[in-house]
Amino acid sequence: MEQTETPQEPSAMSGSTAIAYAIGLPLSLLGLIFLPAGTIAWRPGWIFLAVLILGFGTSALVLARVNPVIYRARSRIQTGTKSWDKALLAVILPAMMAVLAVAALDAGRFHWSAVPPWAILSGYGCVLAGIAGTAWAQAVNPFFEPGVRIQSERHQRVIDVGPYRFVRHPGYVSALFLFFGMALALGSFWALAPAALAAVLLVLRTSWQDRLLRTELPGYDDYSRRVRSRLVPGVW
């Protein structure tokens, strides 16, 4: 793999893009939760948002200290992202958003599901575990981008510390916790359907990404022999 003499880090977001993110993301979350629920007064929705803000806010503060470049790396789909990954993301991301919308439609408006309190609490546990796991992976991996590609201009190397000692794709493990945790935390069994779709495609992504990394990232094939599990330590 050819490398430039000096690693070229991703450029920072423009001020206008940062403002758009800061305004657009909260508004999108409000819309995904309260429009399907049919009311802004849906208390479980506000509790859910408060937990997300607390969890991701704490994560952001930690990452800003230990690995601030991650914000540049994850600010956009970078040039060179594989076309097959863009196709997967085009389904995974809407499915993830559908988890919130379906859960709010179910639990906030029509009450199709009867989710027991222990399952809702388990859902919140999964959400927090997913946020913490994602933060841990991002803290040790500066190459944690939203798209799959070989980051040759950044001198990408194999990361085998932190959670990468146990599984090859800890970020995806965390995403699975988030997918299913969000559905249960909001009190919906129906929202497990889009969560399952996103999960299946994410598992497929691990297979295709492993194939790419074994072929094109020096040292990854040896790493995959040392850390044999993709997602579940000691199982698969």
Secondary structure as the mmCIF struct_conf table of DSSP 4:
data_model
#
loop_
_struct_conf.conf_type_id
_struct_conf.id
_struct_conf.beg_label_comp_id
_struct_conf.beg_label_asym_id
_struct_conf.beg_label_seq_id
_struct_conf.end_label_comp_id
_struct_conf.end_label_asym_id
_struct_conf.end_label_seq_id
BEND BEND1 GLU A 5 THR A 6
HELX_LH_PP_P HELX_LH_PP_P1 GLU A 9 SER A 14
HELX_RH_AL_P HELX_RH_AL_P1 GLY A 15 ALA A 37
TURN_TY1_P TURN_TY1_P1 GLY A 38 GLY A 38
TURN_TY1_P TURN_TY1_P2 ILE A 40 ALA A 41
HELX_RH_AL_P HELX_RH_AL_P2 ARG A 43 VAL A 66
TURN_TY1_P TURN_TY1_P3 PRO A 68 VAL A 69
HELX_RH_AL_P HELX_RH_AL_P3 ILE A 70 ALA A 73
TURN_TY1_P TURN_TY1_P4 ARG A 74 ARG A 74
BEND BEND2 SER A 75 ARG A 76
HELX_LH_PP_P HELX_LH_PP_P2 ILE A 77 GLN A 78
TURN_TY1_P TURN_TY1_P5 THR A 79 GLY A 80
HELX_RH_AL_P HELX_RH_AL_P4 SER A 83 ALA A 103
HELX_RH_PI_P HELX_RH_PI_P1 ALA A 104 PHE A 110
HELX_RH_AL_P HELX_RH_AL_P5 PRO A 117 VAL A 140
TURN_TY1_P TURN_TY1_P6 PRO A 142 PHE A 143
BEND BEND3 PRO A 146 GLY A 147
HELX_RH_3T_P HELX_RH_3T_P1 SER A 152 ARG A 154
TURN_TY1_P TURN_TY1_P7 HIS A 155 HIS A 155
BEND BEND4 VAL A 161 VAL A 161
HELX_RH_3T_P HELX_RH_3T_P2 GLY A 162 ARG A 165
TURN_TY1_P TURN_TY1_P8 PHE A 166 PHE A 166
BEND BEND5 ARG A 168 ARG A 168
HELX_RH_AL_P HELX_RH_AL_P6 PRO A 170 ALA A 185
TURN_TY1_P TURN_TY1_P9 LEU A 186 GLY A 187
BEND BEND6 PHE A 189 PHE A 189
TURN_TY1_P TURN_TY1_P10 TRP A 190 ALA A 191
HELX_RH_AL_P HELX_RH_AL_P7 LEU A 192 GLU A 216
BEND BEND7 LEU A 217 LEU A 217
TURN_TY1_P TURN_TY1_P11 PRO A 218 GLY A 219
HELX_RH_AL_P HELX_RH_AL_P8 TYR A 220 ARG A 226
BEND BEND8 VAL A 227 VAL A 227
BEND BEND9 ARG A 230 VAL A 232
TURN_TY1_P TURN_TY1_P12 PRO A 233 VAL A 235
#
